[in-house]
Amino acid sequence: MLEGHAHRTPVLTSRSIDERTGAIVFFKCENLQRAGAFKFRGAYNALARLGADARVKGVVAYSSGNHAQAVALAGQLLSIPAVIVMPSDAPPVKIDATRGYGAEVVLYDRARDDRGAIAAELAATRGLTLVPPFDHPHIVAGQGTAAKELIEAVGPLDLLLVPCGGGGLVSGCAIAAHALSPGIKVLAVEPSLGDDVQRSFRTGTIQSVVNPATIADGARTAAPGEVTFPLIMRYVSDVLTVDDTELARAMWYLWERLKVIVEPTGALAAAALLEGKLDARGQRVGVVLSGGNVDMKALCALL
């Protein structure tokens, strides 16, 4: 379904990072994916599977940015109208890009409004198909192709580190990784201010968080999903967190050493490795850089 539509993104290595971590590290550059993030994989997979009637009526999605752009672009490529519900404080670069792909953008107040309720009302009143950002089998399956490509390119891995918001990417990647690299350990990484997945993983029940004020805007999800949480419990070995200072430091290091632009959420997994949240010495490690849609003015001020 994705062949010939999603980019087979490059895998980068760095001798200095290998020396720093004591590991052999492979970075899967989904920041160079179409629309700037891994989200295109799941969005295109989901939209391409819609029936003729649903395609004519269109789709609705809610997202802080990357899923928004992905659905908008997939809709443009497949001639499917798209309506995207986005927070008014989302990075302007992401709002502009979503509109640039031809989608209708409906803005909401993150502190006051329920984006899911807004999207559900639009779906009901306009007959649109809801395309959730992570909690859907077709989304999970599409995201998992990132890990599939990585292991096909570099061979078996001992560890795979994946950024985590609602869990669509890490659950899909974990399924693919275990199928292609038996014995692998998959680690999810989320911001410490938005540690809902870690707490859910520790307790075995879905925990939530309300609008975490983290620079990792793509991981401000309220809770893991009904689809993704059981997959995380089954296929993920642990859930790690990094704070915003560690995340900004790692992101800047990636800019300098790998010479690629990675957004805060996209650098979560790399931050866990570079900040010593795990012992990776002597192991072959895959790291997913999940996105590169950066609000340059805001981040330059932060850095």
Secondary structure by P-SEA (a helix, b strand, c coil): ccccccccbbbbbbaaaaaaacccccccccccccccccaaaaaaaaaaaccaaaaaaccccccccaaaaaaaaaaaaacbbbbbbbbccccaaaaaaaaaabbbbbbbccccccaaaaaaaaaaaabbbbbcccccaaaaaaaaaaaaaaaaacccccbbbbbbcccaaaaaaaaaaaaccccbbbbbbbbcccaaaaaaaaacccccccccccccccccccccccccaaaaaccccbbbbbcaaaaaaaaaaaaaacccccccccaaaaaaaaaccccccccbbbbbccccccaaaaaaaac
